[in-house]
Amino acid sequence: MLSARPDTSGPNRHEDDILLHCALRFDGKAYLRDTAFDPAPLLATYIASGDWPEDVEDLHLLAAFHVLQRRLAAWGAPPTPRDGKAWYVFRALFFEVATLDVPPRYRSARGWALWQERYAPRIAGLLAHVQAIHESTHYREEALGIL
């Protein structure tokens, strides 16, 4: 689950499962170690403009998605409001990365295989599910979350 107090019976369970497994197919820890990429400026640009830079690299989007997933899933931390900017950006990133291929060097062996087996064949429905949640969420400016 993606919060310190997961709601294992509510409507968030399916979305959390989708987002978590999408993030776990990419070995973001290795990528960040290899490149020293800092996703903060990329995320700040999106928050300020509502658009990703035209020249943004796919691996940078995957790394930013990885970092947000890790922060939103931090056990022991207070839950991040699902109507805040962190979740807004996290969902927006999902739409960008869900269909991206991950280079073999940065594939998390177990996560990649699970995504390919259970999630990739149903990607259209998964995107629609998260999109419906995203569009029905009234995001609050004051609920900035962790960004």
C-alpha positions in Angstrom: 0.0 0.0 0.0 1.1 3.5 -0.5 0.5 5.2 2.8 1.6 4.7 6.3 -1.9 3.7 7.2 -3.1 1.8 4.1 -6.8 1.5 3.5 -6.8 -2.2 2.5 -10.6 -2.4 2.1 -11.4 0.9 0.5 -11.4 2.2 -3.1 -7.7 3.1 -2.9 -6.5 -0.5 -2.8 -6.7 -1.1 -6.5 -5.2 2.2 -7.4 -2.4 1.7 -4.9 -1.6 -1.7 -6.3 -1.4 -0.4 -9.9 0.8 2.6 -9.0 3.1 0.5 -6.7 3.7 -2.2 -9.3 4.3 0.3 -12.0 7.0 2.0 -9.9 8.6 -1.3 -8.8 9.4 -2.4 -12.4 12.1 0.4 -12.5 15.2 0.1 -10.4 15.2 3.8 -9.5 17.8 3.3 -6.7 20.3 2.1 -9.3 19.5 4.8 -11.7 19.8 7.6 -9.1 23.1 6.1 -7.9 24.5 5.9 -11.5 23.4 9.3 -12.6 23.0 11.5 -9.5 19.8 12.8 -11.1 17.8 15.1 -8.9 14.0 15.0 -9.8 13.1 18.0 -7.6 13.6 20.6 -10.4 11.5 18.5 -12.8 8.7 18.1 -10.3 8.8 21.8 -9.5 8.5 22.7 -13.2 5.5 20.5 -13.5 3.8 22.0 -10.4 4.5 25.5 -11.7 3.4 25.0 -15.3 1.3 21.9 -15.4 3.4 20.5 -18.2 6.5 18.4 -18.5 9.4 19.9 -20.3 9.4 19.0 -24.0 12.9 17.6 -23.8 12.4 15.6 -20.7 14.0 12.2 -20.8 11.9 9.1 -20.2 14.4 7.8 -17.5 14.0 11.1 -15.7 10.2 10.7 -15.6 10.7 7.1 -14.3 13.1 8.3 -11.7 10.7 11.0 -10.5 7.9 8.5 -10.3 10.2 6.1 -8.3 11.1 8.9 -5.8 7.5 10.0 -5.3 6.4 6.3 -4.8 9.1 5.9 -2.2 8.1 9.1 -0.4 4.3 8.3 -0.5 5.0 4.8 0.8 7.2 5.8 3.7 6.2 3.7 6.6 5.9 5.6 9.8 5.4 8.9 8.1 2.0 10.6 8.3 -0.2 9.8 5.4 0.0 12.3 2.5 -3.4 13.7 1.5 -4.7 12.1 -1.6 -6.1 15.4 -2.7 -2.8 17.2 -2.5 -0.1 18.1 -5.0 2.0 15.1 -4.3 -0.8 12.7 -5.4 -1.7 15.0 -8.3 1.8 14.8 -9.6 2.2 11.1 -8.8 -0.9 10.3 -10.9 0.2 12.6 -13.7 3.5 10.8 -13.8 1.8 7.5 -13.9 0.1 8.5 -17.2 3.5 9.4 -18.6 5.4 6.3 -17.5 2.9 3.4 -17.5 3.6 2.5 -21.1 7.3 3.4 -21.2 9.8 0.6 -21.8 12.4 0.3 -19.1 15.9 -0.3 -20.4 17.2 -3.7 -19.3 19.9 -2.2 -17.1 17.3 -0.5 -14.9 14.6 -3.2 -14.8 13.9 -4.6 -11.4 13.9 -8.3 -12.2 10.9 -9.3 -10.0 9.0 -6.0 -10.5 9.5 -6.0 -14.2 8.4 -9.6 -14.7 5.3 -9.1 -12.5 4.3 -5.9 -14.4 4.7 -7.6 -17.7 2.7 -10.6 -16.6 -0.1 -9.1 -14.6 -0.4 -5.4 -15.5 0.9 -4.6 -19.0 -1.7 -6.8 -20.8 -4.5 -4.7 -19.0 -2.8 -1.3 -19.4 -5.8 0.4 -21.1 -8.1 -0.5 -18.2 -5.5 0.4 -15.6 -5.0 3.8 -17.1 -8.7 4.4 -17.2 -9.1 3.4 -13.6 -6.4 5.8 -12.4 -7.7 8.5 -14.8 -11.2 8.2 -13.3 -9.8 8.7 -9.8 -7.6 11.6 -11.0 -10.5 13.4 -12.7 -12.9 12.9 -9.8 -10.4 14.2 -7.1 -10.8 17.8 -6.1 -7.2 18.7 -5.5 -6.6 21.4 -2.8 -3.8 23.9 -3.1 -3.4 23.9 0.7 -2.9 20.1 0.7 0.6 20.2 -0.9 1.7 17.0 0.7 5.5 16.4 0.4 6.4 18.5 -2.6 
